[in-house]
Amino acid sequence: MSKYEIMFIVKATQEASDINASAEAMKAIITDNKSKVAEFKELGEKKLAYPIKKEINGYYFVMQVEATHDAISEFNRKALLDERILRHLVIKLDEE
């Protein structure tokens, strides 16, 4: 398994419970695919640099994970399909 940092932005125009449900769903994708979430941070609502899907604010989340390639592929696939996720970014961290 490799180490990754995943950042994703959830639509801020939803209810607070829906925002948390979206974040937990993204976290569950990793854990359901035999990988683990080492750290999960909620960075809060921030103004976007430019509108994305007519949204001007987004709720940011960052997580550090140890995941398989299949888990990351599944995360990318589901993040692209989920309309509540505005953007996501997966970065593979250097192995030490």
N, CA, C and O atoms as a CHARMM CRD file, in Angstrom:
* protein
*
  384
    1    1 MET  N      0.83300  -1.18500   0.00000 PROA 1      0.00000
    2    1 MET  CA     0.00000   0.00000   0.00000 PROA 1      0.00000
    3    1 MET  C      0.87800   1.24800   0.00000 PROA 1      0.00000
    4    1 MET  O      1.95900   1.27200   0.58800 PROA 1      0.00000
    5    2 SER  N      0.39100   2.26400  -0.66400 PROA 2      0.00000
    6    2 SER  CA     1.10600   3.53200  -0.75700 PROA 2      0.00000
    7    2 SER  C      0.38600   4.59300   0.06200 PROA 2      0.00000
    8    2 SER  O     -0.78600   4.44500   0.40900 PROA 2      0.00000
    9    3 LYS  N      1.11100   5.66400   0.36300 PROA 3      0.00000
   10    3 LYS  CA     0.53000   6.77100   1.12000 PROA 3      0.00000
   11    3 LYS  C      0.07900   7.86100   0.14800 PROA 3      0.00000
   12    3 LYS  O      0.78700   8.21900  -0.79300 PROA 3      0.00000
   13    4 TYR  N     -1.12300   8.37500   0.41100 PROA 4      0.00000
   14    4 TYR  CA    -1.70500   9.41400  -0.42600 PROA 4      0.00000
   15    4 TYR  C     -2.28200  10.51500   0.44500 PROA 4      0.00000
   16    4 TYR  O     -2.63900  10.29800   1.60300 PROA 4      0.00000
   17    5 GLU  N     -2.36300  11.70300  -0.14300 PROA 5      0.00000
   18    5 GLU  CA    -3.11300  12.79000   0.46500 PROA 5      0.00000
   19    5 GLU  C     -4.25500  13.10600  -0.48400 PROA 5      0.00000
   20    5 GLU  O     -4.04100  13.32200  -1.67600 PROA 5      0.00000
   21    6 ILE  N     -5.46600  13.13200   0.04800 PROA 6      0.00000
   22    6 ILE  CA    -6.65100  13.38000  -0.77000 PROA 6      0.00000
   23    6 ILE  C     -7.34500  14.62800  -0.24600 PROA 6      0.00000
   24    6 ILE  O     -7.62900  14.74200   0.94600 PROA 6      0.00000
   25    7 MET  N     -7.61500  15.56800  -1.15600 PROA 7      0.00000
   26    7 MET  CA    -8.36500  16.76400  -0.81700 PROA 7      0.00000
   27    7 MET  C     -9.62500  16.75300  -1.66500 PROA 7      0.00000
   28    7 MET  O     -9.57100  16.45200  -2.85800 PROA 7      0.00000
   29    8 PHE  N    -10.75500  17.07800  -1.05800 PROA 8      0.00000
   30    8 PHE  CA   -11.97900  17.20800  -1.84800 PROA 8      0.00000
   31    8 PHE  C    -12.81800  18.35200  -1.31300 PROA 8      0.00000
   32    8 PHE  O    -12.75400  18.69600  -0.13300 PROA 8      0.00000
   33    9 ILE  N    -13.61500  18.93800  -2.21500 PROA 9      0.00000
   34    9 ILE  CA   -14.45700  20.08700  -1.88200 PROA 9      0.00000
   35    9 ILE  C    -15.91200  19.66600  -2.07400 PROA 9      0.00000
   36    9 ILE  O    -16.30000  19.16900  -3.13100 PROA 9      0.00000
   37   10 VAL  N    -16.69900  19.87800  -1.03300 PROA 10     0.00000
   38   10 VAL  CA   -18.12200  19.54400  -1.05200 PROA 10     0.00000
   39   10 VAL  C    -18.91400  20.84500  -1.20600 PROA 10     0.00000
   40   10 VAL  O    -18.49900  21.88800  -0.70000 PROA 10     0.00000
   41   11 LYS  N    -20.05300  20.78400  -1.90400 PROA 11     0.00000
   42   11 LYS  CA   -20.90600  21.95700  -2.05400 PROA 11     0.00000
   43   11 LYS  C    -21.30000  22.49400  -0.68400 PROA 11     0.00000
   44   11 LYS  O    -21.76900  21.74200   0.17000 PROA 11     0.00000
   45   12 ALA  N    -21.11200  23.78500  -0.47600 PROA 12     0.00000
   46   12 ALA  CA   -21.41200  24.40100   0.81700 PROA 12     0.00000
   47   12 ALA  C    -22.87700  24.81300   0.93200 PROA 12     0.00000
   48   12 ALA  O    -23.31600  25.20400   2.01400 PROA 12     0.00000
   49   13 THR  N    -23.64400  24.73600  -0.15500 PROA 13     0.00000
   50   13 THR  CA   -25.04000  25.15300  -0.12300 PROA 13     0.00000
   51   13 THR  C    -25.95900  24.07100   0.44900 PROA 13     0.00000
   52   13 THR  O    -27.17100  24.27200   0.52900 PROA 13     0.00000
   53   14 GLN  N    -25.39900  22.93900   0.84200 PROA 14     0.00000
   54   14 GLN  CA   -26.18900  21.86100   1.43300 PROA 14     0.00000
   55   14 GLN  C    -26.36200  22.10000   2.93300 PROA 14     0.00000
   56   14 GLN  O    -25.71900  22.97500   3.51300 PROA 14     0.00000
   57   15 GLU  N    -27.24100  21.30500   3.54900 PROA 15     0.00000
   58   15 GLU  CA   -27.38500  21.31300   5.00300 PROA 15     0.00000
   59   15 GLU  C    -26.09100  20.78100   5.62200 PROA 15     0.00000
   60   15 GLU  O    -25.35700  20.03400   4.97500 PROA 15     0.00000
   61   16 ALA  N    -25.80900  21.16000   6.86400 PROA 16     0.00000
   62   16 ALA  CA   -24.59100  20.71100   7.55200 PROA 16     0.00000
   63   16 ALA  C    -24.53900  19.18700   7.65900 PROA 16     0.00000
   64   16 ALA  O    -23.47200  18.58900   7.51800 PROA 16     0.00000
   65   17 SER  N    -25.68100  18.56300   7.90500 PROA 17     0.00000
   66   17 SER  CA   -25.71100  17.10100   8.01600 PROA 17     0.00000
   67   17 SER  C    -25.39500  16.44200   6.68300 PROA 17     0.00000
   68   17 SER  O    -24.76700  15.38400   6.64800 PROA 17     0.00000
   69   18 ASP  N    -25.82500  17.05900   5.58300 PROA 18     0.00000
   70   18 ASP  CA   -25.53300  16.52000   4.24700 PROA 18     0.00000
   71   18 ASP  C    -24.05000  16.66800   3.89700 PROA 18     0.00000
   72   18 ASP  O    -23.47300  15.80300   3.23800 PROA 18     0.00000
   73   19 ILE  N    -23.44100  17.76100   4.34100 PROA 19     0.00000
   74   19 ILE  CA   -22.01200  17.96400   4.10700 PROA 19     0.00000
   75   19 ILE  C    -21.22000  16.88100   4.82200 PROA 19     0.00000
   76   19 ILE  O    -20.31700  16.28000   4.24000 PROA 19     0.00000
   77   20 ASN  N    -21.55900  16.63200   6.08500 PROA 20     0.00000
   78   20 ASN  CA   -20.86700  15.59300   6.85200 PROA 20     0.00000
   79   20 ASN  C    -21.13100  14.20500   6.27400 PROA 20     0.00000
   80   20 ASN  O    -20.23500  13.36100   6.27000 PROA 20     0.00000
   81   21 ALA  N    -22.33900  13.96000   5.78900 PROA 21     0.00000
   82   21 ALA  CA   -22.66000  12.66900   5.17300 PROA 21     0.00000
   83   21 ALA  C    -21.84200  12.46300   3.90300 PROA 21     0.00000
   84   21 ALA  O    -21.38900  11.35100   3.63100 PROA 21     0.00000
   85   22 SER  N    -21.65000  13.52400   3.12500 PROA 22     0.00000
   86   22 SER  CA   -20.83200  13.44500   1.91000 PROA 22     0.00000
   87   22 SER  C    -19.38200  13.11200   2.26000 PROA 22     0.00000
   88   22 SER  O    -18.75100  12.28200   1.60500 PROA 22     0.00000
   89   23 ALA  N    -18.86200  13.76800   3.30000 PROA 23     0.00000
   90   23 ALA  CA   -17.48000  13.52800   3.72000 PROA 23     0.00000
   91   23 ALA  C    -17.31700  12.10400   4.23900 PROA 23     0.00000
   92   23 ALA  O    -16.32200  11.44800   3.93200 PROA 23     0.00000
   93   24 GLU  N    -18.27300  11.61900   5.01800 PROA 24     0.00000
   94   24 GLU  CA   -18.20000  10.25200   5.54100 PROA 24     0.00000
   95   24 GLU  C    -18.30100   9.22900   4.41000 PROA 24     0.00000
   96   24 GLU  O    -17.66500   8.17700   4.46600 PROA 24     0.00000
   97   25 ALA  N    -19.09400   9.53300   3.39300 PROA 25     0.00000
   98   25 ALA  CA   -19.21200   8.63100   2.24300 PROA 25     0.00000
   99   25 ALA  C    -17.88300   8.51700   1.50000 PROA 25     0.00000
  100   25 ALA  O    -17.50500   7.43000   1.06100 PROA 25     0.00000
  101   26 MET  N    -17.17600   9.63900   1.35800 PROA 26     0.00000
  102   26 MET  CA   -15.87200   9.62500   0.69300 PROA 26     0.00000
  103   26 MET  C    -14.84900   8.86100   1.53500 PROA 26     0.00000
  104   26 MET  O    -14.01400   8.13200   1.00000 PROA 26     0.00000
  105   27 LYS  N    -14.92100   9.03400   2.84400 PROA 27     0.00000
  106   27 LYS  CA   -14.03300   8.32300   3.75700 PROA 27     0.00000
  107   27 LYS  C    -14.31200   6.81700   3.70800 PROA 27     0.00000
  108   27 LYS  O    -13.38700   6.00600   3.76200 PROA 27     0.00000
  109   28 ALA  N    -15.58700   6.45400   3.60600 PROA 28     0.00000
  110   28 ALA  CA   -15.98300   5.04600   3.57400 PROA 28     0.00000
  111   28 ALA  C    -15.49300   4.33700   2.31000 PROA 28     0.00000
  112   28 ALA  O    -15.24400   3.13100   2.33500 PROA 28     0.00000
  113   29 ILE  N    -15.35500   5.06700   1.22000 PROA 29     0.00000
  114   29 ILE  CA   -14.85400   4.45800  -0.01700 PROA 29     0.00000
  115   29 ILE  C    -13.46600   3.88100   0.22500 PROA 29     0.00000
  116   29 ILE  O    -13.15600   2.78200  -0.23500 PROA 29     0.00000
  117   30 ILE  N    -12.63500   4.62100   0.94400 PROA 30     0.00000
  118   30 ILE  CA   -11.27500   4.15800   1.22700 PROA 30     0.00000
  119   30 ILE  C    -11.30100   2.95200   2.15600 PROA 30     0.00000
  120   30 ILE  O    -10.66200   1.93800   1.87700 PROA 30     0.00000
  121   31 THR  N    -12.04100   3.05600   3.26400 PROA 31     0.00000
  122   31 THR  CA   -12.05000   1.96700   4.25200 PROA 31     0.00000
  123   31 THR  C    -12.72600   0.70700   3.72500 PROA 31     0.00000
  124   31 THR  O    -12.35600  -0.39800   4.12000 PROA 31     0.00000
  125   32 ASP  N    -13.70300   0.85300   2.84600 PROA 32     0.00000
  126   32 ASP  CA   -14.38700  -0.31400   2.27300 PROA 32     0.00000
  127   32 ASP  C    -13.51100  -1.09300   1.29900 PROA 32     0.00000
  128   32 ASP  O    -13.78900  -2.25400   1.00000 PROA 32     0.00000
  129   33 ASN  N    -12.46000  -0.45600   0.80800 PROA 33     0.00000
  130   33 ASN  CA   -11.56100  -1.09900  -0.14700 PROA 33     0.00000
  131   33 ASN  C    -10.24900  -1.54100   0.50300 PROA 33     0.00000
  132   33 ASN  O     -9.18400  -1.45500  -0.10900 PROA 33     0.00000
  133   34 LYS  N    -10.33700  -2.00700   1.73300 PROA 34     0.00000
  134   34 LYS  CA    -9.20600  -2.59100   2.46600 PROA 34     0.00000
  135   34 LYS  C     -8.00900  -1.64600   2.59100 PROA 34     0.00000
  136   34 LYS  O     -6.85300  -2.05400   2.47800 PROA 34     0.00000
  137   35 SER  N     -8.32300  -0.37900   2.82600 PROA 35     0.00000
  138   35 SER  CA    -7.29000   0.62700   3.04100 PROA 35     0.00000
  139   35 SER  C     -7.64400   1.37600   4.31600 PROA 35     0.00000
  140   35 SER  O     -8.73100   1.20300   4.86700 PROA 35     0.00000
  141   36 LYS  N     -6.71200   2.21500   4.78400 PROA 36     0.00000
  142   36 LYS  CA    -7.01400   2.90800   6.03600 PROA 36     0.00000
  143   36 LYS  C     -6.77000   4.40500   5.92900 PROA 36     0.00000
  144   36 LYS  O     -5.89100   4.87200   5.20500 PROA 36     0.00000
  145   37 VAL  N     -7.58600   5.13700   6.68100 PROA 37     0.00000
  146   37 VAL  CA    -7.47700   6.58500   6.75500 PROA 37     0.00000
  147   37 VAL  C     -6.63800   6.91300   7.98700 PROA 37     0.00000
  148   37 VAL  O     -7.06700   6.66300   9.11300 PROA 37     0.00000
  149   38 ALA  N     -5.44800   7.47000   7.78100 PROA 38     0.00000
  150   38 ALA  CA    -4.54600   7.78600   8.88900 PROA 38     0.00000
  151   38 ALA  C     -4.95000   9.09000   9.56900 PROA 38     0.00000
  152   38 ALA  O     -4.85800   9.20900  10.79100 PROA 38     0.00000
  153   39 GLU  N     -5.39500  10.06100   8.78800 PROA 39     0.00000
  154   39 GLU  CA    -5.74700  11.36900   9.33700 PROA 39     0.00000
  155   39 GLU  C     -6.86200  11.97500   8.49900 PROA 39     0.00000
  156   39 GLU  O     -6.85000  11.86800   7.27300 PROA 39     0.00000
  157   40 PHE  N     -7.82300  12.60800   9.15600 PROA 40     0.00000
  158   40 PHE  CA    -8.95800  13.22400   8.45600 PROA 40     0.00000
  159   40 PHE  C     -9.17000  14.61300   9.03400 PROA 40     0.00000
  160   40 PHE  O     -9.43100  14.75500  10.22900 PROA 40     0.00000
  161   41 LYS  N     -9.05800  15.64100   8.19500 PROA 41     0.00000
  162   41 LYS  CA    -9.20900  17.02500   8.64900 PROA 41     0.00000
  163   41 LYS  C    -10.36000  17.69800   7.92100 PROA 41     0.00000
  164   41 LYS  O    -10.53500  17.55100   6.71100 PROA 41     0.00000
  165   42 GLU  N    -11.12700  18.43300   8.68900 PROA 42     0.00000
  166   42 GLU  CA   -12.19400  19.26200   8.13800 PROA 42     0.00000
  167   42 GLU  C    -11.67700  20.69200   8.15700 PROA 42     0.00000
  168   42 GLU  O    -11.48500  21.26700   9.22800 PROA 42     0.00000
  169   43 LEU  N    -11.44900  21.27400   6.97700 PROA 43     0.00000
  170   43 LEU  CA   -10.86800  22.60900   6.90700 PROA 43     0.00000
  171   43 LEU  C    -11.91400  23.70900   6.90200 PROA 43     0.00000
  172   43 LEU  O    -11.58100  24.88400   7.05100 PROA 43     0.00000
  173   44 GLY  N    -13.17000  23.34100   6.73200 PROA 44     0.00000
  174   44 GLY  CA   -14.25100  24.30900   6.80900 PROA 44     0.00000
  175   44 GLY  C    -14.61300  24.93000   5.47100 PROA 44     0.00000
  176   44 GLY  O    -14.09900  24.55300   4.41800 PROA 44     0.00000
  177   45 GLU  N    -15.51300  25.89300   5.55300 PROA 45     0.00000
  178   45 GLU  CA   -16.01800  26.54600   4.34600 PROA 45     0.00000
  179   45 GLU  C    -15.08500  27.67800   3.93100 PROA 45     0.00000
  180   45 GLU  O    -14.64200  28.47900   4.75400 PROA 45     0.00000
  181   46 LYS  N    -14.80000  27.72200   2.62900 PROA 46     0.00000
  182   46 LYS  CA   -13.93500  28.77100   2.09000 PROA 46     0.00000
  183   46 LYS  C    -14.50300  29.25800   0.75900 PROA 46     0.00000
  184   46 LYS  O    -15.22700  28.53800   0.07100 PROA 46     0.00000
  185   47 LYS  N    -14.16500  30.47700   0.42000 PROA 47     0.00000
  186   47 LYS  CA   -14.56700  31.03300  -0.87500 PROA 47     0.00000
  187   47 LYS  C    -13.67000  30.42200  -1.95000 PROA 47     0.00000
  188   47 LYS  O    -12.45300  30.34600  -1.78700 PROA 47     0.00000
  189   48 LEU  N    -14.27700  29.99600  -3.03000 PROA 48     0.00000
  190   48 LEU  CA   -13.51900  29.41700  -4.14100 PROA 48     0.00000
  191   48 LEU  C    -12.85900  30.52800  -4.95900 PROA 48     0.00000
  192   48 LEU  O    -13.35800  31.65200  -5.01100 PROA 48     0.00000
  193   49 ALA  N    -11.75000  30.20700  -5.58400 PROA 49     0.00000
  194   49 ALA  CA   -11.03600  31.18800  -6.40700 PROA 49     0.00000
  195   49 ALA  C    -11.86300  31.57900  -7.63200 PROA 49     0.00000
  196   49 ALA  O    -11.76700  32.70500  -8.12000 PROA 49     0.00000
  197   50 TYR  N    -12.66400  30.65400  -8.11900 PROA 50     0.00000
  198   50 TYR  CA   -13.55600  30.90100  -9.25200 PROA 50     0.00000
  199   50 TYR  C    -14.76800  29.99300  -9.08100 PROA 50     0.00000
  200   50 TYR  O    -14.67000  28.95200  -8.43300 PROA 50     0.00000
  201   51 PRO  N    -15.90100  30.36800  -9.64800 PROA 51     0.00000
  202   51 PRO  CA   -17.11000  29.53800  -9.48500 PROA 51     0.00000
  203   51 PRO  C    -16.93500  28.15600 -10.13000 PROA 51     0.00000
  204   51 PRO  O    -16.40500  28.03400 -11.23400 PROA 51     0.00000
  205   52 ILE  N    -17.38800  27.13500  -9.42400 PROA 52     0.00000
  206   52 ILE  CA   -17.39100  25.76800  -9.93000 PROA 52     0.00000
  207   52 ILE  C    -18.82600  25.28400  -9.87500 PROA 52     0.00000
  208   52 ILE  O    -19.42700  25.24100  -8.80100 PROA 52     0.00000
  209   53 LYS  N    -19.38300  24.91800 -11.01900 PROA 53     0.00000
  210   53 LYS  CA   -20.78200  24.47300 -11.10500 PROA 53     0.00000
  211   53 LYS  C    -21.71300  25.48700 -10.43700 PROA 53     0.00000
  212   53 LYS  O    -22.63800  25.11000  -9.71800 PROA 53     0.00000
  213   54 LYS  N    -21.46000  26.76900 -10.68100 PROA 54     0.00000
  214   54 LYS  CA   -22.22300  27.90300 -10.16900 PROA 54     0.00000
  215   54 LYS  C    -22.15200  28.05000  -8.64800 PROA 54     0.00000
  216   54 LYS  O    -22.95500  28.77500  -8.06000 PROA 54     0.00000
  217   55 GLU  N    -21.20800  27.37500  -8.01200 PROA 55     0.00000
  218   55 GLU  CA   -20.98600  27.49600  -6.56000 PROA 55     0.00000
  219   55 GLU  C    -19.83800  28.46500  -6.32700 PROA 55     0.00000
  220   55 GLU  O    -18.84400  28.43200  -7.05300 PROA 55     0.00000
  221   56 ILE  N    -19.96400  29.33000  -5.31900 PROA 56     0.00000
  222   56 ILE  CA   -18.88200  30.27700  -5.02400 PROA 56     0.00000
  223   56 ILE  C    -18.17300  29.93500  -3.71300 PROA 56     0.00000
  224   56 ILE  O    -17.09700  30.46800  -3.43900 PROA 56     0.00000
  225   57 ASN  N    -18.75800  29.05700  -2.90500 PROA 57     0.00000
  226   57 ASN  CA   -18.14100  28.59500  -1.66200 PROA 57     0.00000
  227   57 ASN  C    -18.09000  27.07400  -1.67200 PROA 57     0.00000
  228   57 ASN  O    -18.91700  26.41300  -2.30000 PROA 57     0.00000
  229   58 GLY  N    -17.11300  26.53700  -0.96900 PROA 58     0.00000
  230   58 GLY  CA   -16.98900  25.08800  -0.86400 PROA 58     0.00000
  231   58 GLY  C    -16.52300  24.69300   0.52400 PROA 58     0.00000
  232   58 GLY  O    -15.88900  25.48500   1.22100 PROA 58     0.00000
  233   59 TYR  N    -16.83700  23.47000   0.92600 PROA 59     0.00000
  234   59 TYR  CA   -16.42900  22.94500   2.22500 PROA 59     0.00000
  235   59 TYR  C    -15.27700  21.98700   1.97800 PROA 59     0.00000
  236   59 TYR  O    -15.44400  20.98400   1.28400 PROA 59     0.00000
  237   60 TYR  N    -14.11000  22.28300   2.53800 PROA 60     0.00000
  238   60 TYR  CA   -12.87700  21.55000   2.24000 PROA 60     0.00000
  239   60 TYR  C    -12.60300  20.44500   3.25400 PROA 60     0.00000
  240   60 TYR  O    -12.82400  20.60900   4.45400 PROA 60     0.00000
  241   61 PHE  N    -12.11700  19.31600   2.74300 PROA 61     0.00000
  242   61 PHE  CA   -11.69800  18.19100   3.57300 PROA 61     0.00000
  243   61 PHE  C    -10.36800  17.66700   3.03900 PROA 61     0.00000
  244   61 PHE  O    -10.14600  17.65000   1.82800 PROA 61     0.00000
  245   62 VAL  N     -9.47800  17.23600   3.94800 PROA 62     0.00000
  246   62 VAL  CA    -8.19700  16.64300   3.57600 PROA 62     0.00000
  247   62 VAL  C     -8.02000  15.37400   4.38800 PROA 62     0.00000
  248   62 VAL  O     -8.29000  15.35200   5.58900 PROA 62     0.00000
  249   63 MET  N     -7.56000  14.30300   3.71900 PROA 63     0.00000
  250   63 MET  CA    -7.25800  13.08600   4.47100 PROA 63     0.00000
  251   63 MET  C     -5.97100  12.46000   3.97900 PROA 63     0.00000
  252   63 MET  O     -5.65500  12.47300   2.78900 PROA 63     0.00000
  253   64 GLN  N     -5.23600  11.91000   4.93800 PROA 64     0.00000
  254   64 GLN  CA    -4.02100  11.15000   4.65800 PROA 64     0.00000
  255   64 GLN  C     -4.42200   9.67900   4.71800 PROA 64     0.00000
  256   64 GLN  O     -5.02000   9.24200   5.70100 PROA 64     0.00000
  257   65 VAL  N     -4.10300   8.92200   3.69000 PROA 65     0.00000
  258   65 VAL  CA    -4.52000   7.52000   3.64500 PROA 65     0.00000
  259   65 VAL  C     -3.36100   6.61400   3.25000 PROA 65     0.00000
  260   65 VAL  O     -2.40700   7.04100   2.59900 PROA 65     0.00000
  261   66 GLU  N     -3.46600   5.37100   3.65500 PROA 66     0.00000
  262   66 GLU  CA    -2.61800   4.30200   3.14700 PROA 66     0.00000
  263   66 GLU  C     -3.55400   3.40600   2.36300 PROA 66     0.00000
  264   66 GLU  O     -4.39800   2.71900   2.93800 PROA 66     0.00000
  265   67 ALA  N     -3.40200   3.41500   1.04800 PROA 67     0.00000
  266   67 ALA  CA    -4.39900   2.78000   0.20000 PROA 67     0.00000
  267   67 ALA  C     -3.77500   2.00200  -0.94300 PROA 67     0.00000
  268   67 ALA  O     -2.63300   2.23400  -1.34100 PROA 67     0.00000
  269   68 THR  N     -4.56100   1.07600  -1.45100 PROA 68     0.00000
  270   68 THR  CA    -4.16900   0.32500  -2.63800 PROA 68     0.00000
  271   68 THR  C     -4.53300   1.14500  -3.86900 PROA 68     0.00000
  272   68 THR  O     -5.29600   2.10800  -3.79200 PROA 68     0.00000
  273   69 HSD  N     -3.98300   0.75300  -4.98200 PROA 69     0.00000
  274   69 HSD  CA    -4.29800   1.43200  -6.23600 PROA 69     0.00000
  275   69 HSD  C     -5.78000   1.29900  -6.56400 PROA 69     0.00000
  276   69 HSD  O     -6.38900   2.23900  -7.07500 PROA 69     0.00000
  277   70 ASP  N     -6.36400   0.13900  -6.27400 PROA 70     0.00000
  278   70 ASP  CA    -7.78900  -0.08600  -6.55000 PROA 70     0.00000
  279   70 ASP  C     -8.66700   0.84800  -5.72800 PROA 70     0.00000
  280   70 ASP  O     -9.67500   1.34800  -6.22700 PROA 70     0.00000
  281   71 ALA  N     -8.29600   1.08700  -4.47200 PROA 71     0.00000
  282   71 ALA  CA    -9.07100   1.98600  -3.60700 PROA 71     0.00000
  283   71 ALA  C     -9.03300   3.41400  -4.14600 PROA 71     0.00000
  284   71 ALA  O    -10.04700   4.11100  -4.13600 PROA 71     0.00000
  285   72 ILE  N     -7.88000   3.84300  -4.61000 PROA 72     0.00000
  286   72 ILE  CA    -7.74500   5.19600  -5.16600 PROA 72     0.00000
  287   72 ILE  C     -8.53200   5.31500  -6.47000 PROA 72     0.00000
  288   72 ILE  O     -9.17500   6.33600  -6.71400 PROA 72     0.00000
  289   73 SER  N     -8.48500   4.29500  -7.29500 PROA 73     0.00000
  290   73 SER  CA    -9.25300   4.30700  -8.54600 PROA 73     0.00000
  291   73 SER  C    -10.74300   4.40200  -8.27100 PROA 73     0.00000
  292   73 SER  O    -11.46100   5.14200  -8.94200 PROA 73     0.00000
  293   74 GLU  N    -11.20400   3.64900  -7.27800 PROA 74     0.00000
  294   74 GLU  CA   -12.62200   3.67700  -6.91000 PROA 74     0.00000
  295   74 GLU  C    -13.00000   5.04000  -6.32800 PROA 74     0.00000
  296   74 GLU  O    -14.08500   5.54900  -6.61100 PROA 74     0.00000
  297   75 PHE  N    -12.12700   5.63300  -5.52300 PROA 75     0.00000
  298   75 PHE  CA   -12.38600   6.96700  -4.97600 PROA 75     0.00000
  299   75 PHE  C    -12.52900   7.98100  -6.10900 PROA 75     0.00000
  300   75 PHE  O    -13.46800   8.77600  -6.12000 PROA 75     0.00000
  301   76 ASN  N    -11.59300   7.95000  -7.06500 PROA 76     0.00000
  302   76 ASN  CA   -11.66200   8.87500  -8.20500 PROA 76     0.00000
  303   76 ASN  C    -12.95900   8.70200  -8.98000 PROA 76     0.00000
  304   76 ASN  O    -13.60200   9.68300  -9.35200 PROA 76     0.00000
  305   77 ARG  N    -13.34000   7.45400  -9.22100 PROA 77     0.00000
  306   77 ARG  CA   -14.55100   7.17400  -9.99100 PROA 77     0.00000
  307   77 ARG  C    -15.78300   7.73000  -9.28100 PROA 77     0.00000
  308   77 ARG  O    -16.60700   8.40500  -9.89800 PROA 77     0.00000
  309   78 LYS  N    -15.90800   7.44800  -7.98500 PROA 78     0.00000
  310   78 LYS  CA   -17.09200   7.88200  -7.24800 PROA 78     0.00000
  311   78 LYS  C    -17.10600   9.39000  -7.00700 PROA 78     0.00000
  312   78 LYS  O    -18.17600   9.99900  -6.97100 PROA 78     0.00000
  313   79 ALA  N    -15.93900   9.99400  -6.84300 PROA 79     0.00000
  314   79 ALA  CA   -15.87700  11.45100  -6.66100 PROA 79     0.00000
  315   79 ALA  C    -16.32200  12.17400  -7.93000 PROA 79     0.00000
  316   79 ALA  O    -16.95600  13.22600  -7.85500 PROA 79     0.00000
  317   80 LEU  N    -15.99600  11.61700  -9.08700 PROA 80     0.00000
  318   80 LEU  CA   -16.42700  12.22100 -10.35100 PROA 80     0.00000
  319   80 LEU  C    -17.93100  12.06800 -10.56500 PROA 80     0.00000
  320   80 LEU  O    -18.56200  12.94100 -11.16200 PROA 80     0.00000
  321   81 LEU  N    -18.50800  10.97300 -10.08500 PROA 81     0.00000
  322   81 LEU  CA   -19.94200  10.72500 -10.26600 PROA 81     0.00000
  323   81 LEU  C    -20.81200  11.48700  -9.26400 PROA 81     0.00000
  324   81 LEU  O    -21.95100  11.83300  -9.57700 PROA 81     0.00000
  325   82 ASP  N    -20.29600  11.74800  -8.08300 PROA 82     0.00000
  326   82 ASP  CA   -21.07100  12.38400  -7.01900 PROA 82     0.00000
  327   82 ASP  C    -21.23600  13.87700  -7.30400 PROA 82     0.00000
  328   82 ASP  O    -20.24800  14.60700  -7.38000 PROA 82     0.00000
  329   83 GLU  N    -22.46900  14.32800  -7.45900 PROA 83     0.00000
  330   83 GLU  CA   -22.73800  15.72300  -7.78500 PROA 83     0.00000
  331   83 GLU  C    -22.45800  16.66300  -6.61500 PROA 83     0.00000
  332   83 GLU  O    -22.31900  17.86900  -6.82000 PROA 83     0.00000
  333   84 ARG  N    -22.37200  16.13500  -5.39600 PROA 84     0.00000
  334   84 ARG  CA   -22.10500  16.96600  -4.21800 PROA 84     0.00000
  335   84 ARG  C    -20.62900  17.34300  -4.11200 PROA 84     0.00000
  336   84 ARG  O    -20.28200  18.29600  -3.41400 PROA 84     0.00000
  337   85 ILE  N    -19.75900  16.60300  -4.80200 PROA 85     0.00000
  338   85 ILE  CA   -18.31500  16.86400  -4.77100 PROA 85     0.00000
  339   85 ILE  C    -17.97300  17.80600  -5.92500 PROA 85     0.00000
  340   85 ILE  O    -18.16500  17.46300  -7.09100 PROA 85     0.00000
  341   86 LEU  N    -17.46300  18.99700  -5.59200 PROA 86     0.00000
  342   86 LEU  CA   -17.11800  19.96700  -6.63900 PROA 86     0.00000
  343   86 LEU  C    -15.79000  19.63200  -7.29900 PROA 86     0.00000
  344   86 LEU  O    -15.68700  19.64700  -8.52500 PROA 86     0.00000
  345   87 ARG  N    -14.77000  19.32800  -6.49600 PROA 87     0.00000
  346   87 ARG  CA   -13.44500  18.98100  -6.99300 PROA 87     0.00000
  347   87 ARG  C    -12.79600  18.01200  -6.03000 PROA 87     0.00000
  348   87 ARG  O    -13.15200  17.94700  -4.85400 PROA 87     0.00000
  349   88 HSD  N    -11.82700  17.25000  -6.55100 PROA 88     0.00000
  350   88 HSD  CA   -11.00800  16.40200  -5.69100 PROA 88     0.00000
  351   88 HSD  C     -9.61500  16.29800  -6.27900 PROA 88     0.00000
  352   88 HSD  O     -9.41700  16.48100  -7.48000 PROA 88     0.00000
  353   89 LEU  N     -8.65700  16.00400  -5.42200 PROA 89     0.00000
  354   89 LEU  CA    -7.26800  15.89100  -5.83100 PROA 89     0.00000
  355   89 LEU  C     -6.60600  14.79500  -5.00700 PROA 89     0.00000
  356   89 LEU  O     -6.71100  14.77800  -3.78100 PROA 89     0.00000
  357   90 VAL  N     -5.92900  13.88900  -5.68500 PROA 90     0.00000
  358   90 VAL  CA    -5.20700  12.80200  -5.01200 PROA 90     0.00000
  359   90 VAL  C     -3.73200  12.95300  -5.31700 PROA 90     0.00000
  360   90 VAL  O     -3.33500  13.00800  -6.48000 PROA 90     0.00000
  361   91 ILE  N     -2.91300  13.02200  -4.26700 PROA 91     0.00000
  362   91 ILE  CA    -1.47400  13.17500  -4.42900 PROA 91     0.00000
  363   91 ILE  C     -0.79200  11.97500  -3.77000 PROA 91     0.00000
  364   91 ILE  O     -1.05600  11.66100  -2.61000 PROA 91     0.00000
  365   92 LYS  N      0.08500  11.31100  -4.51900 PROA 92     0.00000
  366   92 LYS  CA     0.85600  10.21300  -3.94900 PROA 92     0.00000
  367   92 LYS  C      2.05200  10.80200  -3.23600 PROA 92     0.00000
  368   92 LYS  O      2.83500  11.54700  -3.82500 PROA 92     0.00000
  369   93 LEU  N      2.19000  10.46200  -1.95400 PROA 93     0.00000
  370   93 LEU  CA     3.29900  10.98500  -1.15300 PROA 93     0.00000
  371   93 LEU  C      4.54400  10.15100  -1.38100 PROA 93     0.00000
  372   93 LEU  O      4.45300   8.96200  -1.68600 PROA 93     0.00000
  373   94 ASP  N      5.71300  10.77300  -1.23400 PROA 94     0.00000
  374   94 ASP  CA     6.97900  10.07200  -1.42600 PROA 94     0.00000
  375   94 ASP  C      7.15300   8.97500  -0.38200 PROA 94     0.00000
  376   94 ASP  O      6.80400   9.14400   0.78600 PROA 94     0.00000
  377   95 GLU  N      7.69400   7.86000  -0.82500 PROA 95     0.00000
  378   95 GLU  CA     8.01000   6.77000   0.09100 PROA 95     0.00000
  379   95 GLU  C      9.32900   7.08700   0.76900 PROA 95     0.00000
  380   95 GLU  O     10.26500   7.56300   0.12700 PROA 95     0.00000
  381   96 GLU  N      9.40400   6.82600   2.05300 PROA 96     0.00000
  382   96 GLU  CA    10.65100   7.12600   2.79500 PROA 96     0.00000
  383   96 GLU  C     11.40800   5.88600   3.09800 PROA 96     0.00000
  384   96 GLU  O     12.47400   5.94800   3.71200 PROA 96     0.00000
